[in-house]
Amino acid sequence: MRILVAVLAIAVSMPVISIPTSPEAQTMGRNNMRQARPRVSREDRLLNLRYEAEDRLLTIETRIAEIEGAAQGGAALTAGQQRELAQLNDRKAREQREIERLTAALEP
């Protein structure tokens, strides 16, 4: 028990030695972390953008179908539904142009 107390006393009384890291080593560490991230190619970015645009287009088309389905039930569209339908058709046209632009950018 005395030995354990003596060893503990010596360990606590010893000064802490630390070696400061150089700025170069710190920079190298940050660069290595940057390199560890996977790089996404231009083609992959364009494909991801096109997929997102296609998803938005599908959502818009689904909403248009819902509104038109309500009109086919025999009820006339309200002014709000007509405005929403016009806005959705504008958004649909924009998304289609965006998909065409991204598809053209992907072609060699």
Residue pairs with C-beta under 8 A, 6 or more apart in sequence:
43 106
46 102
46 105
46 106
47 106
49 102
50 99
50 102
50 103
50 106
53 95
53 98
53 99
53 102
54 99
56 91
56 95
57 92
57 95
57 96
57 99
60 88
60 91
60 92
60 95
61 92
63 84
63 88
64 85
64 88
64 89
64 92
67 77
67 81
67 84
67 85
67 88
68 85
70 77
70 81
71 77
71 81
77 85
